[in-house]
């Protein structure tokens, strides 16, 4: 019997092999990111302010039982009927019975992920009732007998030629692969259905408790026809869509639209409070609101997953997720796809359907782009934790979760260890025995540790402040010269710098679903750092992932004042010294060149500084800098890209291919990146030598 993990691996292999479909998906997601960026700039929206405002509306209130009841009572006062559906089966049964009572044979629907969640169309069809999707994307996937691939763009994986073929088959006529030609055929196909359907079913983007109002956002206008023409209008909505008052509606409309498509609002914002008379007649017209629980109350009461209920369904997390952009929502999803689909699937459809959680490579970009600042990375790690507890940990994941001990051993036995990992026989054995892909160039190890190099080095004056340097594994075991350069520069700028005995950052524990171990590491490091921070020290790291763990993950792993204090004074290396660059006289280029430096922003640094301070550092040294970016992760994702096969190296390089192509187009010959693993990925994928920015200046 094929296990869920084996099926996932096979599905990923097929997706990687289908480059045209993958390119279509990747291009669609890239356009969505580009539109969002342009929209934010055009409308003058400051992202962090938007996130804070959205959380004030949603967080702590979503699925509150009193709020749900207030909304239901308002709907009843308006003459509507309300049904509280505990399960999806309850919701389907209610609508099926309503259809039978009203003589409904045809239902027209507008796009609704909530009805997808309960497989509404399938169950109503089994009851002999035809359901037709009227959103173009939803209609396409319905006719192609597929699930939506994306929350906002259900058919993003299909080409115009694919869509023309689908409608040619449905309408029994040849339709050319031209968008206008397709629309010309679809309009007359749908119009009679709007006019003859006895029931219209919509979802809801927002429910306003104050007035019992339903708000539906579309770009096609089909929801207005679905809700107004049939005699019976049924709204099927998750209880998480309910907010308190009209004061907050505008905030969510803007945040949803700009995050999804770069618009200030969708083309049609439809507002329904009653099913008003049509052509002066109220005969037979009914308004029903089905409020669905289906696991939401359980999520509401679970502190690990209740933040997922704040999702606006904008799809931004999918648009930036690197692996989703390659494999799409049919692989990276069940019914709810993408990063936010992981906690939703585990909570609503069960852990057995959430194995695709292992396609998350812990880049953290989903939280960075989320308009409600939902902590998806930690929730996903907890889903992985549950899945691993049930099905066991992969051997290769366990291997990389011991990276700190393995690095210590390799460093102690260097250069013998370096000789071993360069031998093809050793790599073959390592791949077969553990699962480390033999095609990946592994970093070498230094026998000399960072503290050995610092012995006897002059301390800084401390006039600029006091710092703790967090080396993580790379700057301690692999490349202590990098750590030495960083500390020497800090001291020359007037900082006193200490390097206490810290553990590694622990990110692989997050990546591979051992939240308990990640918490242990965080607790240890915080205990070591606390007296330094109390004494006025800041904390700095050259590895973006280490800085990200300190500032973003540790406060959630170990809530409390200590983690907050440490996070508040922690930063990535160049962010710390950015203000000191103007007067610095010791930052000079290590070599002369007129060639621009191709600069790649690591995903964890993107969330912290966007790479701006490191670029400023290179420019201060006299270099021209050209940012070479896809807008998402390079694909390496720490140790993920070192793992063998489809769920590692192959998928990593499929993501990286798009970045490698951009480097080739840029004609740059020198590459800089703050991340050690991003540098490995770029070097392996392009043949260009990628280095940390500190190696572009003369050592002190």
C-alpha positions in Angstrom: 0.0 0.0 0.0 1.3 3.4 -1.0 1.8 5.7 2.0 0.9 9.4 2.0 4.6 10.2 2.0 5.4 8.0 -0.9 2.5 9.5 -2.9 3.8 13.0 -2.1 7.2 12.1 -3.4 5.8 10.7 -6.6 3.6 13.7 -7.1 6.5 16.0 -6.6 8.6 14.0 -9.1 5.8 14.3 -11.7 5.4 18.1 -11.1 9.2 18.8 -11.4 9.2 16.8 -14.7 6.3 18.8 -16.1 8.3 22.0 -16.7 5.7 23.8 -18.9 3.0 23.5 -16.2 5.6 24.5 -13.6 6.6 27.5 -15.6 2.9 28.5 -15.9 2.4 28.2 -12.2 5.6 30.1 -11.3 4.8 32.9 -13.8 1.4 33.3 -12.4 2.7 33.6 -8.8 5.4 36.0 -9.9 2.8 38.3 -11.5 0.7 38.3 -8.4 3.7 39.3 -6.3 4.6 42.0 -8.8 1.0 43.3 -8.8 1.0 43.4 -5.0 4.2 45.3 -4.8 3.0 47.9 -7.4 -0.4 48.2 -5.6 1.2 48.9 -2.2 3.4 51.6 -3.8 0.5 53.2 -5.8 -1.9 53.4 -2.8 0.8 54.4 -0.3 0.2 51.4 2.0 2.8 50.8 4.6 2.9 47.0 5.1 3.6 46.9 8.9 0.8 49.5 9.6 -1.6 47.4 7.4 -0.7 44.2 9.3 -1.2 45.9 12.7 -4.6 47.3 11.6 -5.7 43.9 10.3 -4.8 42.2 13.5 -6.7 44.8 15.5 -9.8 43.8 13.5 -9.3 40.0 13.5 -7.0 38.7 16.2 -8.7 37.6 19.5 -12.2 38.1 18.1 -12.4 35.5 15.3 -14.9 32.7 16.0 -15.9 34.3 19.3 -19.2 32.5 20.2 -20.8 35.8 21.4 -19.9 37.5 18.1 -21.2 34.7 16.0 -24.5 34.7 17.9 -24.8 38.5 17.5 -24.3 38.2 13.8 -26.9 35.4 13.6 -29.4 37.5 15.5 -28.9 40.4 13.2 -29.6 38.2 10.1 -32.8 37.0 11.7 -33.9 40.5 12.4 -33.5 41.3 8.7 -35.8 38.4 7.8 -33.1 35.9 7.0 -32.9 32.3 8.3 -29.7 31.1 10.0 -28.5 27.5 10.4 -25.5 26.7 12.6 -23.8 23.8 10.8 -21.5 21.9 13.2 -20.0 19.8 10.3 -19.8 19.9 6.5 -22.3 17.1 6.3 -24.8 19.2 8.3 -24.4 22.2 5.9 -24.9 20.0 2.8 -27.9 18.3 4.3 -29.6 21.6 5.2 -29.1 22.9 1.6 -30.2 19.6 0.1 -33.4 19.6 2.1 -34.0 23.3 1.3 -33.5 22.5 -2.4 -36.1 19.7 -2.2 -38.6 21.9 -0.4 -38.2 24.7 -3.0 -38.2 22.4 -6.0 -34.6 23.4 -6.9 -33.0 21.4 -9.7 -30.3 23.9 -10.7 -28.0 25.8 -8.3 -25.6 28.6 -9.6 -22.6 29.3 -7.4 -20.0 32.0 -7.1 -16.5 31.2 -5.9 -16.4 29.9 -2.4 -13.5 28.0 -0.7 -15.8 27.1 2.1 -18.1 25.1 -0.2 -15.0 23.5 -1.6 -14.0 22.5 1.9 -17.2 20.6 2.4 -17.3 19.2 -1.2 -20.6 20.9 -1.7 -21.0 20.3 -5.5 -20.2 16.7 -5.3 -22.7 15.9 -2.5 -25.5 18.0 -4.1 -24.9 16.2 -7.4 -25.3 12.9 -5.6 -28.7 14.2 -4.5 -29.7 14.9 -8.1 -29.2 18.6 -8.0 -27.0 20.3 -10.6 -24.5 22.9 -9.3 -22.7 25.1 -11.8 -19.8 27.4 -10.9 -20.1 30.8 -12.5 -16.6 32.2 -11.6 -14.6 31.6 -14.7 -11.7 29.9 -12.9 -13.9 27.8 -10.8 -16.0 26.8 -13.8 -12.8 25.8 -15.7 -11.6 23.4 -12.9 -15.2 22.1 -12.4 -15.4 21.2 -16.1 -11.9 19.6 -15.9 -12.9 17.6 -12.8 -10.2 19.2 -10.7 -9.9 20.9 -7.4 -8.9 24.6 -7.4 -5.1 25.1 -7.4 -5.1 28.5 -5.7 -7.4 30.4 -3.4 -7.7 33.4 -5.8 -6.7 31.9 -9.1 -8.3 28.4 -9.2 -7.0 27.6 -12.7 -3.6 29.3 -12.5 -1.9 26.1 -13.6 -3.7 25.9 -16.9 -2.6 27.6 -20.2 -5.0 29.4 -22.6 -4.7 26.4 -24.9 -5.7 24.0 -22.0 -8.7 26.2 -21.2 -9.8 26.4 -24.9 -9.7 22.6 -25.1 -11.8 22.3 -21.9 -14.5 24.5 -23.3 -14.3 23.0 -26.8 -15.0 19.6 -25.2 -17.9 21.0 -23.0 -19.6 23.0 -25.8 -18.8 20.5 -28.5 -17.3 23.1 -30.8 -13.8 24.2 -31.6 -12.8 27.3 -29.6 -9.4 28.9 -30.5 -6.8 29.4 -27.8 -7.6 33.1 -27.4 -9.0 34.7 -24.2 -11.5 36.9 -26.0 -12.7 34.0 -28.1 -13.1 31.9 -24.9 -15.1 34.6 -23.1 -17.3 35.1 -26.2 -18.4 31.5 -25.8 -18.6 31.4 -22.0 -21.0 34.4 -21.6 -23.9 32.8 -23.6 -23.2 29.5 -21.9 -23.8 31.0 -18.4 -26.5 33.6 -19.0 -29.4 31.1 -19.3 -28.2 29.4 -16.1 -28.4 32.6 -14.2 -31.9 33.1 -15.4 -33.3 29.6 -14.8 -31.6 28.6 -11.6 -33.9 28.3 -8.6 -31.1 28.7 -6.1 -28.0 30.8 -5.9 -25.2 29.9 -3.5 -22.4 32.3 -2.5 -19.7 32.4 0.2 -18.8 35.5 2.2 -15.6 37.4 2.5 -17.0 39.3 5.5 -20.0 39.1 7.8 -20.8 42.2 9.8 -22.3 41.4 13.2 -23.5 44.9 13.7 -26.1 44.7 10.8 -26.1 41.0 9.7 -24.6 42.0 6.4 -22.8 39.8 4.0 -20.0 41.2 1.8 -18.8 39.3 -1.3 -15.7 40.4 -3.3 -15.4 39.4 -7.0 -13.7 40.7 -10.1 -16.3 39.3 -12.5 -19.7 40.4 -11.0 -21.1 36.9 -11.1 -21.8 36.9 -7.4 -24.4 39.7 -7.9 -26.3 37.6 -10.4 -26.0 34.5 -8.3 -27.4 36.3 -5.3 -30.1 38.4 -6.9 -31.8 36.4 -9.8 -32.7 33.0 -8.2 -35.6 33.0 -5.8 -33.5 31.5 -3.0 -30.1 32.9 -1.9 -28.0 30.7 0.4 -24.8 32.0 1.9 -22.4 29.3 3.2 -19.7 30.9 5.3 -17.2 29.9 7.9 -17.7 31.5 11.3 -14.3 33.1 11.1 -15.5 35.6 8.5 -17.5 37.5 11.1 -16.3 40.9 12.3 -17.8 43.3 14.8 -18.7 46.4 12.9 -18.8 48.5 9.7 -15.9 50.6 11.0 -13.5 47.7 10.1 -14.9 46.7 6.7 -12.8 49.2 4.6 -9.6 48.0 6.3 -10.2 44.4 5.3 -11.4 45.2 1.8 -8.2 47.0 1.0 -5.9 44.6 2.7 -7.5 41.6 0.9 -7.5 43.2 -2.5 -4.0 44.6 -2.5 -2.5 41.5 -1.1 -4.3 39.2 -3.6 -4.2 41.1 -6.9 -2.7 44.6 -6.2 -6.0 46.3 -6.4 -7.3 48.9 -4.0 -10.5 46.9 -3.9 -12.0 44.2 -6.1 -14.0 45.3 -9.1 -17.3 44.3 -7.5 -17.9 44.6 -3.7 -21.4 43.3 -3.3 -23.3 43.9 -0.1 -26.3 41.8 1.0 -28.5 42.3 4.0 -31.8 40.9 2.7 -33.0 39.0 -0.4 -34.9 42.0 -1.6 -37.9 41.8 -4.1 -37.0 41.3 -7.7 -39.1 43.3 -10.2 -41.4 44.2 -7.4 -42.2 40.6 -6.3 -41.2 38.9 -3.1 -43.0 35.7 -3.9 -40.9 32.7 -3.0 -37.8 34.7 -2.3 -35.8 33.3 0.7 -32.5 34.3 2.3 -30.5 31.6 4.3 -27.2 31.9 6.0 -25.4 28.7 6.9 -22.7 29.4 9.4 -20.1 26.6 9.3 -18.0 25.3 12.2 -16.4 22.2 10.8 -13.4 22.3 13.2 -13.2 26.0 13.6 -14.3 26.0 17.3 -11.6 23.4 17.9 -9.0 25.7 16.2 -10.3 28.7 18.1 -9.6 26.8 21.4 -6.2 25.6 20.3 -3.4 28.2 20.9 -1.2 26.5 18.4 -3.5 27.0 15.5 -6.1 29.7 16.3 -4.1 32.3 14.4 -4.9 30.5 11.2 -8.5 31.6 11.6 -7.5 35.2 10.9 -6.7 34.4 7.3 -8.3 36.7 4.7 -8.0 34.2 1.9 -5.9 36.5 -0.2 -3.5 33.8 -1.4 -0.4 36.0 -0.9 1.4 33.2 1.0 1.0 30.9 -2.0 2.2 33.6 -4.3 5.6 33.7 -2.5 6.0 30.1 -1.4 8.9 28.7 -3.5 7.9 25.1 -3.6 4.2 25.8 -4.1 5.3 27.9 -7.1 6.8 24.7 -8.6 4.4 22.0 -7.8 1.1 23.9 -7.4 -1.9 23.4 -5.2 -2.8 19.9 -6.3 0.4 18.7 -4.8 1.0 21.4 -2.2 -2.5 21.1 -0.8 -5.6 19.0 -0.1 -8.6 21.4 -0.5 -6.9 24.4 1.1 -3.6 24.7 -0.7 -0.3 26.5 0.1 1.3 27.4 3.5 -2.0 28.5 5.2 -3.5 25.3 3.9 -1.3 23.2 6.1 -2.8 24.2 9.5 -6.2 24.5 7.9 -6.0 21.0 6.4 -4.7 19.4 9.6 -7.5 21.0 11.7 -10.4 20.6 9.3 -9.6 17.5 7.2 -7.2 15.7 9.5 -3.5 15.1 9.8 -3.5 12.3 7.3 -4.4 14.8 4.6 -1.7 17.3 5.7 1.4 15.3 4.7 2.2 18.1 2.2 3.4 20.1 5.2 6.8 18.6 4.4 6.9 20.7 1.2 7.3 23.7 3.4 11.1 24.5 3.5 10.8 27.0 6.4 11.9 30.1 4.4 9.4 32.2 6.5 8.3 34.3 3.5 4.7 33.4 4.0 4.5 35.3 7.3 6.5 38.2 5.8 3.9 38.7 3.1 0.8 37.9 5.1 -1.4 40.9 5.6 -2.5 39.7 9.0 1.0 38.7 10.1 -0.1 35.1 10.8 2.7 33.0 12.2 2.4 30.3 9.6 6.1 29.0 10.0 5.5 28.0 13.6 2.1 26.5 12.9 3.5 24.5 10.1 6.3 23.3 12.3 3.7 22.1 14.8 1.8 20.2 12.1 5.0 18.6 11.0 5.6 17.7 14.6 2.3 15.9 14.8 2.8 14.1 11.6 6.3 12.9 12.6 4.9 11.8 16.0 2.4 9.7 14.1 4.5 8.4 11.2 8.1 8.7 12.4 11.0 10.9 11.4 12.8 10.4 8.1 16.4 9.2 8.7 17.9 12.1 6.7 15.9 14.7 8.6 17.2 13.2 11.9 20.7 13.3 10.4 20.5 17.1 9.7 18.8 17.7 13.1 22.2 16.6 14.6 24.1 19.1 12.5 25.7 20.7 15.6 27.2 17.5 16.8 28.2 16.4 13.3 29.8 19.7 12.6 31.8 19.4 15.9 33.0 16.0 14.9 33.9 17.0 11.4 35.7 20.1 12.6 37.7 18.0 15.2 38.8 15.6 12.5 39.5 18.1 9.7 41.2 18.0 7.2 40.4 14.2 7.2 36.7 14.9 7.3 37.0 17.2 4.3 38.9 14.6 2.3 36.2 12.1 3.1 33.2 14.2 2.0 35.0 15.0 -1.3 35.4 11.3 -2.2 32.7 9.9 -4.6 32.6 6.6 -2.7 32.0 8.3 0.6 29.2 10.4 -1.0 27.6 7.4 -2.5 27.6 5.6 0.9 26.3 8.8 2.6 23.4 9.0 0.1 22.4 5.4 0.4 22.8 5.1 4.1 21.5 8.5 5.2 19.9 10.3 2.3 22.4 13.2 1.6 22.4 13.8 -2.1 25.8 13.1 -3.7 25.3 15.9 -6.3 25.3 18.6 -3.7 28.6 20.3 -2.9 28.9 20.2 0.9 30.8 22.8 2.9 34.2 22.1 4.2 35.1 22.3 7.9 37.9 24.1 9.7 39.9 22.4 12.4 40.5 25.8 13.9 37.5 27.2 15.7 36.4 30.8 16.0 37.5 31.2 19.6 41.0 29.9 18.7 41.3 32.7 16.1 40.1 35.3 18.6 42.6 34.4 21.2 44.8 37.4 21.9 42.9 39.7 19.5 42.4 43.3 20.6 39.0 44.2 22.1 37.1 47.1 20.9 36.8 50.3 22.9 33.1 49.9 23.6 32.3 53.6 22.8 29.7 52.5 20.2 28.3 49.8 22.5 28.6 46.2 23.6 27.7 43.2 21.4 27.4 39.5 21.6 28.3 37.8 18.4 26.2 34.7 17.6 28.3 32.6 15.2 25.8 29.7 14.6 27.4 26.6 13.0 28.8 28.1 9.8 31.0 30.9 11.3 32.3 28.6 14.0 32.9 25.2 12.4 32.9 25.8 8.7 34.3 29.3 8.1 35.6 30.9 11.3 37.5 33.4 9.2 34.0 34.9 8.5 33.3 35.3 12.1 36.8 36.7 12.8 36.3 39.3 10.1 32.9 40.3 11.4 34.2 40.7 15.0 37.3 42.5 13.9 35.2 45.0 11.9 32.8 45.5 14.8 35.7 46.2 17.2 37.4 48.6 14.8 34.1 50.6 14.6 34.2 51.0 18.4 32.2 48.0 19.7 33.3 45.6 22.4 32.4 42.1 21.3 32.0 38.9 23.3 31.4 35.4 22.0 29.8 33.3 24.8 29.3 29.5 24.6 26.0 29.4 22.7 24.4 26.5 20.9 23.4 26.7 17.3 20.2 28.5 16.3 18.2 25.3 16.0 16.4 26.1 12.7 16.5 22.5 11.4 14.3 21.5 14.4 11.7 23.9 13.0 12.2 22.7 9.5 11.8 19.0 10.3 9.1 19.2 12.9 10.8 18.9 16.3 9.4 21.9 18.1 10.3 20.5 21.5 14.0 20.4 20.6 13.8 23.8 19.0 12.4 25.1 22.3 15.1 23.5 24.3 17.8 25.2 22.2 16.0 28.5 22.4 15.7 28.2 26.2 19.5 27.4 26.5 20.6 30.3 24.3 18.2 32.8 26.0 19.5 31.8 29.4 23.1 32.5 28.2 22.1 35.8 26.5 19.9 37.1 29.3 22.6 38.5 31.6 24.4 40.1 28.6 21.3 41.8 27.4 20.5 42.9 30.9 23.9 44.5 31.1 23.3 46.5 27.9 24.6 44.2 25.2 23.0 43.8 21.8 23.2 40.6 19.8 24.4 40.3 16.2 24.7 37.4 13.7 26.2 37.2 10.3 24.0 34.3 9.4 20.5 35.6 8.6 18.8 32.5 9.9 20.3 32.9 13.3 19.2 36.5 13.5 15.7 35.4 12.3 15.5 32.8 15.0 16.5 35.3 17.7 14.0 37.9 16.6 11.1 36.0 15.1 11.0 32.4 16.4 12.4 32.5 19.9 9.7 34.8 21.3 7.1 32.4 20.1 8.9 29.2 21.2 9.7 30.6 24.6 7.1 33.4 25.4 8.2 35.8 28.1 10.1 38.9 29.0 13.6 37.4 28.4 12.8 36.4 24.8 11.2 39.8 24.1 14.3 41.6 25.5 16.7 39.5 23.5 14.6 39.9 20.3 14.5 43.6 20.8 18.3 44.0 20.8 19.1 41.3 18.2 19.9 42.1 14.6 21.6 40.8 11.5 25.2 42.0 11.1 24.9 44.8 8.5 21.7 46.2 10.1 23.8 46.8 13.2 26.6 48.7 11.5 24.5 50.5 8.9 24.6 53.7 10.9 28.4 53.5 11.3 29.2 53.3 7.6 29.3 57.0 6.7 32.3 57.7 8.9 34.1 54.4 8.6 37.5 54.6 7.0 38.5 51.0 7.2 35.9 49.6 4.7 37.9 49.3 1.4 37.4 46.9 -1.5 39.5 43.8 -1.4 40.0 43.9 -5.2 39.3 46.5 -7.9 36.5 45.8 -10.4 34.1 47.7 -12.6 31.9 44.6 -12.7 28.6 44.9 -10.8 28.2 42.5 -7.9 25.2 40.3 -8.3 23.4 40.4 -4.9 21.0 37.8 -3.6 18.8 38.5 -0.6 18.3 35.5 1.6 14.7 34.8 2.6 15.3 35.2 6.3 17.1 38.5 5.7 14.2 39.6 3.5 11.9 39.5 6.5 14.5 41.4 8.7 16.0 44.1 6.4 15.3 43.3 2.8 19.1 43.2 2.3 19.3 47.0 2.3 22.1 47.3 4.9 24.3 44.7 3.2 23.9 46.5 -0.2 24.8 49.8 1.4 27.9 48.1 2.9 29.1 46.9 -0.5 28.4 50.3 -2.1 30.3 52.0 0.7 33.3 49.8 -0.2 33.0 51.1 -3.8 31.2 48.3 -5.6 28.3 48.6 -7.9 25.5 46.3 -6.8 22.8 44.6 -9.0 20.1 42.8 -7.1 19.3 39.5 -8.8 16.1 38.1 -7.5 13.1 36.0 -8.2 11.2 37.5 -5.3 11.2 34.3 -3.3 13.6 31.7 -1.9 16.6 30.4 -3.8 15.4 26.9 -3.0 18.3 25.7 -0.8 16.5 26.4 2.5 19.3 25.4 4.9 19.7 21.6 4.7 16.6 20.9 2.6 18.6 21.2 -0.6 21.2 18.7 0.7 18.6 15.9 1.0 18.4 13.3 -1.7 15.8 13.2 -4.4 12.4 14.9 -5.0 11.8 16.0 -1.5 15.2 17.7 -1.3 17.9 18.3 -4.0 15.6 17.9 -7.0 12.9 20.3 -5.8 15.5 22.6 -4.4 17.2 22.9 -7.8 13.9 23.2 -9.6 13.2 26.3 -7.5 16.7 27.5 -8.0 16.6 27.2 -11.8 14.6 30.4 -12.1 17.2 32.3 -10.1 20.1 30.7 -12.0 18.5 31.9 -15.2 18.3 35.4 -13.9 22.0 35.3 -12.9 22.9 34.2 -16.4 20.8 37.0 -17.9 22.4 39.6 -15.5 25.9 38.8 -16.9 27.4 39.3 -13.4 30.5 37.3 -12.6 30.7 38.0 -8.9 28.0 37.1 -6.4 27.4 38.2 -2.8 24.9 36.8 -0.3 24.7 37.0 3.4 23.6 33.4 3.7 26.1 30.6 3.6 23.6 28.1 2.2 22.3 30.5 -0.4 25.9 30.9 -1.5 26.2 27.2 -1.9 23.0 27.0 -4.0 24.0 29.8 -6.3 27.5 28.4 -6.7 26.2 24.9 -7.5 23.6 26.2 -9.9 25.6 28.9 -11.8 29.2 28.0 -11.4 29.8 31.5 -10.1 31.6 31.9 -6.8 29.2 33.4 -4.3 30.7 34.9 -1.1 29.6 36.7 2.0 29.9 40.6 1.6 32.6 40.7 4.2 34.9 38.9 1.8 34.6 41.8 -0.6 36.5 44.1 1.7 40.0 44.0 3.0 40.3 42.2 6.3 41.3 44.2 9.4 
